[in-house]
Amino acid sequence: MIKDVTSTWIEPSSTGAALLLLGRGSDPSAEKGVECPGELPSPSDPTLVERAQRAKAALGDRLFVLGHHYQRDEVIQFADVTGDSFKLAREAAARPEAEFIVFCGVHFMAESADILTSDTQKVVLPDLGAGCSMADMAALPQVETAWELLEDLGIAESTIPVTYMNSSADIKGFVGRNKGVVCTSSNAKRALTWAFERGEKVLFLPDQHLGRNTAVLEMGFDLDDCVLYNPHKPNGGLTPEQLRDAKMILWRGHCSVHGRFTLECVEEVRERVPGVNVLVHPECRHEVVTAADYVGSTEYIIKAIDAAPAGSAWAVGTELNLVRRLANAHPDKQIMFLDRNVCYCSTMNRIDLPHLVWALEELAAGRLVNQITVDADTARNARVALDQMLALP
């Protein structure tokens, strides 16, 4: 018998630590910018949807709008394609007739789109404040300092750099220059397998959790094979022996959203909802991933919920906009947020309907705004690492 699970979505409560939403605040040290060069429409303007539709229609085939899964519903409704960061960048490259690529995501995603698209295409980010705290945790000078340390220890030649897609173009360029590869959360095992066929150890950037979870849970390494490099400490806080003995040198970076989930969250939901399936992203902490029933990328999470039987209960550990959207799309299933507190991606949420309307209207009026460009040398080296990912067996 199918369990009645109608009206099961419960909105998580807000907290004092919950985010810089919609430009209500800013962190200048971590964001790419916080101001638009024009005047934004008011969020209360009742014609915003109509204005977005009108501007999009005026641009026609010259425009291609990409929407990341973590975007708000008010923005995602105007996306021509939705997906994760790499899927969206590839979709942009597959639309050479589109003069403008409006990327409703964050800065590193728009950079990847610029790298993969032609020189005639312009990539636009509606709010330059839409950065990524994880990507910002690995700056090029820091990574170059770490690499110099490995060179001094005589282990750089046997180390293959692997960077997560969630990294800046500078870091992808560094990896390309040093014969490494980019990975996504869905192909991290393949990327690490490729790397260990070419070297004895891996420098994994910038998300420690994805690197650790993939190495230990999917490739059979021990936790002792992994060391954590802290760029804010001399020599990364590690001894030469630790670096020489390690197989995985993990950068001390993390996702501010997925890092919030704790083992207590898993234990609490299991006690509250008997028989619940716990489904989490591999950017979560190791103890959360090992306590979950299912682990996978954003696309994996969506497919798992789509395929789940009616009446089943799911606690999902990923960004709140996506979890809410999944709950609304599957009223026959009990879908809940793993944490009882709100957990948006704060910088992703800076792109709201007023920013999108402003960007589209400016483009329709012939004014190019908020263009994201990657310099030629960085783009060329980053493309090497991205192409190597595409060539993975």
C-alpha positions in Angstrom: 0.0 0.0 0.0 1.3 3.5 -0.9 1.8 5.7 2.1 0.0 9.0 2.0 2.8 11.6 1.9 1.0 14.6 0.7 2.0 18.0 2.2 5.2 16.6 3.7 7.6 19.3 2.8 8.7 21.3 5.9 10.7 24.4 5.2 13.9 24.5 7.3 14.2 27.2 9.8 16.4 30.2 9.2 19.4 30.9 11.4 21.5 33.9 12.3 24.4 32.3 10.3 22.2 31.8 7.2 23.8 33.6 4.4 24.2 36.7 2.4 21.1 36.5 0.3 20.2 38.6 -2.7 22.8 41.3 -2.1 21.6 42.1 1.4 25.2 41.8 2.5 28.6 41.1 1.0 32.0 39.7 1.8 34.4 41.8 -0.2 37.3 39.5 0.6 35.7 36.5 -1.0 33.5 37.9 -3.7 34.4 39.1 -7.2 32.3 42.2 -6.9 29.1 43.4 -5.3 27.8 46.2 -7.5 26.1 46.3 -10.9 27.0 49.3 -13.2 23.4 50.1 -13.8 20.2 50.4 -11.7 18.5 47.2 -10.7 14.7 46.8 -10.9 12.9 46.7 -7.6 12.3 43.1 -6.3 8.7 44.2 -5.8 8.2 45.2 -9.4 5.1 43.2 -10.5 6.2 43.3 -14.2 9.6 41.5 -13.6 8.5 38.2 -15.2 7.0 40.0 -18.2 10.1 42.2 -18.6 12.3 39.1 -18.6 10.1 37.4 -21.2 10.1 40.5 -23.4 13.9 40.9 -23.2 14.5 37.3 -23.9 12.2 37.3 -26.9 13.9 40.4 -28.3 17.3 38.7 -28.2 15.9 35.5 -29.7 18.6 32.9 -30.9 21.3 35.4 -30.0 20.7 34.5 -26.3 21.2 31.2 -24.4 20.4 31.1 -20.7 22.0 28.5 -18.5 20.6 27.7 -15.0 22.4 25.7 -12.4 20.4 23.3 -10.3 21.0 25.5 -7.1 19.3 28.6 -8.6 16.1 30.0 -7.3 12.8 29.0 -9.1 12.2 32.6 -10.1 15.4 32.4 -12.2 15.4 28.8 -13.3 12.1 29.3 -15.1 14.0 31.3 -17.7 16.8 28.8 -18.3 17.0 27.2 -21.7 19.0 24.3 -20.0 19.5 23.3 -16.4 22.2 21.2 -15.0 25.5 21.0 -13.1 28.4 23.3 -13.8 30.2 21.1 -16.4 27.0 20.1 -18.2 26.1 23.7 -18.6 29.5 24.8 -19.8 29.4 22.0 -22.5 25.9 23.1 -23.5 27.1 26.6 -24.0 29.9 25.3 -26.3 27.4 23.3 -28.3 25.5 26.5 -29.1 27.9 28.4 -31.4 25.1 30.5 -32.8 24.4 32.1 -29.4 26.1 35.4 -29.2 25.4 35.8 -25.5 25.6 33.1 -22.9 23.9 34.3 -19.7 25.1 32.0 -17.0 22.9 31.8 -13.9 25.5 30.2 -11.7 28.7 31.3 -10.0 31.9 32.8 -11.2 34.0 29.7 -11.9 31.2 28.2 -13.9 31.1 31.3 -16.2 34.9 31.1 -16.5 34.6 27.5 -17.7 31.9 28.5 -20.2 34.2 31.2 -21.5 37.1 28.7 -21.9 34.9 26.2 -23.8 33.1 28.6 -26.0 34.3 30.4 -29.1 35.9 33.9 -29.1 32.8 35.4 -30.7 30.6 34.4 -27.8 30.2 36.6 -24.7 29.6 35.0 -21.3 27.6 37.1 -18.9 27.1 36.6 -15.1 24.1 38.6 -13.9 25.7 39.4 -10.6 29.5 39.6 -10.2 29.0 38.9 -6.5 28.0 35.3 -7.3 31.3 33.7 -6.4 32.2 30.4 -4.8 33.8 30.2 -1.3 35.3 26.8 -2.1 37.0 28.0 -5.3 38.3 31.0 -3.4 40.0 28.7 -0.9 42.7 27.8 -3.4 44.4 30.9 -4.8 47.1 30.5 -7.5 49.9 32.0 -5.4 49.1 29.5 -2.6 49.0 26.6 -4.9 52.3 27.6 -6.6 53.9 27.8 -3.1 52.7 24.3 -2.3 54.1 23.0 -5.6 57.4 24.6 -5.0 57.5 22.8 -1.7 56.9 19.5 -3.4 59.7 20.4 -5.9 62.1 21.1 -3.0 61.2 17.7 -1.5 61.8 16.0 -4.9 58.3 14.6 -5.2 56.7 17.1 -7.6 57.6 14.9 -10.6 55.7 12.0 -9.1 52.7 14.1 -8.1 49.8 14.6 -10.5 47.6 17.6 -9.8 43.8 17.0 -10.0 41.4 19.9 -9.5 37.6 19.8 -9.0 35.5 21.6 -11.5 34.7 24.0 -8.7 37.9 25.9 -9.0 39.1 29.1 -10.7 40.4 29.3 -14.2 43.8 30.1 -12.7 43.9 26.8 -10.9 42.6 24.8 -13.9 45.4 26.5 -15.9 48.0 25.5 -13.2 46.8 21.9 -13.4 47.0 22.0 -17.2 50.5 23.3 -17.2 51.6 20.5 -14.8 50.0 17.6 -16.8 47.0 17.1 -14.5 43.3 16.8 -15.0 40.0 18.4 -14.0 37.3 16.2 -12.5 33.6 16.5 -11.5 31.9 14.8 -8.6 30.6 12.1 -11.0 34.0 11.2 -12.6 36.4 11.8 -9.7 37.2 8.1 -9.4 38.1 7.9 -13.1 40.2 11.1 -12.9 42.1 9.7 -9.8 42.6 6.3 -11.5 44.1 8.1 -14.5 46.3 10.2 -12.2 47.7 7.2 -10.3 48.5 5.5 -13.6 50.9 8.4 -14.2 52.2 9.2 -10.7 52.7 8.0 -7.2 50.6 10.7 -5.5 47.9 13.3 -6.2 47.6 16.9 -5.1 43.8 17.3 -5.0 42.3 20.8 -5.2 40.3 22.5 -3.7 37.7 20.2 -2.0 39.2 18.0 0.7 36.0 16.0 1.2 35.5 14.9 -2.4 39.1 13.9 -2.7 39.1 11.9 0.6 35.7 10.3 0.0 36.6 9.2 -3.5 40.1 7.8 -2.5 38.9 6.0 0.6 35.4 4.8 -0.3 35.8 4.2 -4.0 39.5 3.4 -4.5 40.4 1.4 -1.4 42.9 3.9 0.2 43.1 4.3 3.9 42.5 7.5 5.7 46.2 7.4 6.7 47.1 7.7 3.0 45.6 11.2 3.0 47.1 14.3 4.4 45.6 17.7 4.7 47.6 20.7 3.3 46.7 24.0 5.0 47.8 26.9 2.9 47.7 29.2 5.9 50.4 27.2 7.8 54.1 26.9 7.0 54.7 23.9 4.7 51.0 23.3 4.8 51.2 22.3 8.4 52.9 19.0 7.3 56.3 17.4 7.8 58.5 16.3 4.8 57.9 12.7 5.9 54.1 13.2 5.8 54.2 14.6 2.3 56.6 11.9 1.1 54.5 9.1 2.5 51.1 10.4 1.4 49.2 9.2 -1.6 46.6 11.9 -1.5 47.6 15.5 -0.6 44.3 17.1 0.0 43.9 20.9 -0.1 42.2 22.4 2.9 39.0 23.6 1.1 35.4 22.7 1.4 31.9 23.6 0.3 30.2 26.0 2.8 26.8 24.3 2.0 27.7 20.6 2.1 30.2 21.1 5.0 27.3 22.1 7.2 25.8 18.6 7.3 26.9 16.6 10.3 26.6 13.0 11.6 24.1 14.4 14.1 21.9 15.4 11.2 21.9 11.9 9.9 21.2 10.4 13.3 18.4 12.8 14.1 16.5 12.2 10.8 16.8 8.5 11.2 15.3 8.7 14.6 12.6 11.1 13.5 11.6 9.3 10.2 11.9 5.5 10.5 13.0 3.9 7.2 14.2 7.1 5.7 16.8 6.9 2.9 19.7 9.3 3.5 21.1 10.7 0.2 24.1 13.0 0.2 26.6 14.7 -2.1 30.3 13.6 -1.9 31.3 17.1 -0.9 29.9 16.3 2.5 32.2 15.3 5.4 33.6 11.8 5.5 31.6 10.8 8.6 28.4 12.0 6.9 29.0 10.1 3.7 29.9 6.9 5.5 26.6 7.2 7.5 24.5 7.8 4.4 22.7 5.2 2.4 23.5 6.8 -1.0 26.2 9.2 -2.2 26.4 10.9 -5.5 26.7 14.0 -7.6 23.8 16.5 -8.2 22.7 14.7 -11.3 22.9 11.4 -9.4 20.7 12.8 -6.6 18.1 14.0 -9.1 18.0 10.6 -10.9 17.8 8.7 -7.6 14.8 10.7 -6.5 13.1 10.4 -9.9 13.5 6.6 -9.8 12.5 6.2 -6.1 9.2 4.4 -5.5 6.1 6.3 -4.4 5.7 6.4 -0.6 9.4 6.3 0.1 11.1 8.8 2.4 14.3 10.7 1.5 16.5 13.0 3.5 18.7 14.8 1.0 22.0 16.5 1.9 22.6 19.1 -0.8 21.6 22.7 -1.5 18.1 23.7 -0.4 16.7 25.1 -3.6 17.3 21.8 -5.3 15.8 19.8 -2.5 12.7 21.9 -2.4 12.3 21.6 -6.2 12.6 17.9 -6.0 10.0 17.8 -3.2 7.6 19.8 -5.2 8.2 17.6 -8.3 7.5 14.4 -6.4 4.5 14.9 -4.1 4.0 11.2 -3.8 7.3 10.9 -2.0 8.4 12.2 1.4 11.4 14.4 0.6 13.1 16.5 3.3 16.2 18.5 3.8 18.9 16.7 5.8 19.5 19.7 8.1 16.7 21.3 10.0 18.2 24.7 9.4 18.2 26.7 6.1 21.2 26.0 3.9 21.2 27.9 0.6 24.3 28.5 -1.4 24.6 32.1 -0.5 26.6 33.4 -3.4 24.6 31.4 -6.0 21.5 33.0 -4.5 22.8 36.4 -5.3 21.4 36.0 -8.8 17.8 36.8 -8.4 15.1 37.9 -10.8 16.0 41.7 -10.7 19.6 40.9 -11.6 18.5 38.6 -14.5 16.0 41.2 -15.8 18.7 43.9 -15.6 21.2 41.8 -17.5 18.8 40.7 -20.2 17.4 44.3 -20.8 21.0 45.7 -21.0 21.9 43.1 -23.7 18.7 43.7 -25.6 19.5 47.5 -25.6 22.9 46.7 -27.1 25.0 47.1 -23.9 27.3 44.3 -22.9 27.5 44.0 -19.1 29.2 41.7 -16.6 31.2 39.9 -19.2 33.4 37.1 -17.8 36.7 36.6 -19.7 39.7 34.4 -19.1 43.0 35.5 -20.5 44.4 33.5 -23.5 47.3 31.8 -21.7 45.2 30.7 -18.7 42.4 29.6 -21.0 44.8 27.5 -23.2 46.3 25.7 -20.2 42.9 25.2 -18.5 41.5 23.8 -21.8 44.3 21.2 -21.7 43.1 20.0 -18.3 39.5 20.1 -19.3 40.1 18.2 -22.6 42.0 15.6 -20.6 38.9 15.1 -18.5 36.8 14.7 -21.6 39.3 12.1 -22.8 39.1 9.9 -19.6 38.2 6.3 -20.4 
